[in-house]
Amino acid sequence: MMGALQRSSTDLDAKQAIAIEIALKVGLVEKCEQHGCVYDAMNDFAMEDAIRCGDALMTGNDPLVAPFGGNRRRLRHAIENVRTGLPNCCDDCYYSQHQK
């Protein structure tokens, strides 16, 4: 039972990583060059671009989206939820600037 639970968690992590990669491509989220953390770019207009990018990758049978097994709805759901829980800036940059 624990093995199946662990595989499920790993599968979800992989799918979340794919959604983040797509979101980074279109500017829905950004990655701090200094610290490597991902944060919400606060760009609501990029959501449509991210979904279109995911659809295009799915249509082209891109290996990046293979873990979704052709399920566009699940890919779209992962993209739509990619910003959940992300800060709107790099925490390390923010705290280092405000500790002076």
N, C-alpha and C positions, 0 to 999 in steps of 0.2 A: 504494500500500500504506500509506504513512504517513497519508494522508487518512482511510482507513477506521479505522486505529488511533486517530487523534485523535478521530474521531466517536464511537468506542466509549468512549473515556475520558470525553468530554463527556457522553455518555448515562449513564454510571455516576455521574458527579458529580451530574447532575440527579436521578437516582433516589435517591442518598444524601441530597441536600438535601430531597427529599420525605419520606423516612423520618425525617429529623431534625425536620422540621416537625410530623409526626404525633407523634413522641416528645415534643416540647416541649408539645404540646397536652394530653397526659395525664400529664405529670410524670415520664416515663421518663428524660429528660435535662433539664437546666436551662441557662439562659443567664445569664451574669454581666451584670447591668445596667450595671456600671461599665466593664467591658472588652470585652464582647460575645462572649466565648468560650463555647463549649458544653462542658458537662462532664456526666459520669454522675451522676445524682441518687441512685444507689445504692438505687433503689426497684424491687426485683424484682417487686413486686405490680403495677406499672404495665405490665408487658409484655403481659399479657392485654388490658388496656384499649387499648394501642396497636394490637394486632392487630385487636381488635374495631372500633376507629376506622377503621383501614385498610380492613377489610371493608365497613363501612358506606359509606365514601367510594366504594369500588369498586361497590357495589350501586347507589348513587345516581348513578353515572356522573359523579362530581365531576371537573371539569377538573384538579384538583390531581394526581390519580393517572393521568391519561391517558397519560403516558409508559410506563406498565406495560402498556398495550395489553390490559387486561382480565385479565392474568395474576396471579391472587391469590397463587400460590405465590412468584413473584418479589417481589411487594410484601411478603409475609410474611417472606421471607428478608432483604430489605433492612431491615425493622424489627427483626428478631431480631439483626442484626449492627450496628445503629446505634451501640451503645456500645463496640464494638471499638476499642481504642486511645485512648479518651477518658480523660482524668484524672478523678478523683473530686472535684475542686474546681477553681476558677479558679487557674491557675498564677500569674498576676500578683498576685492577692489574697494567695495563700499566701506568695509570696516577699517581698512588701512587708511583711507582718506579721512575718516571721521574720528580717528583716535588721536589726532594731532592737537 
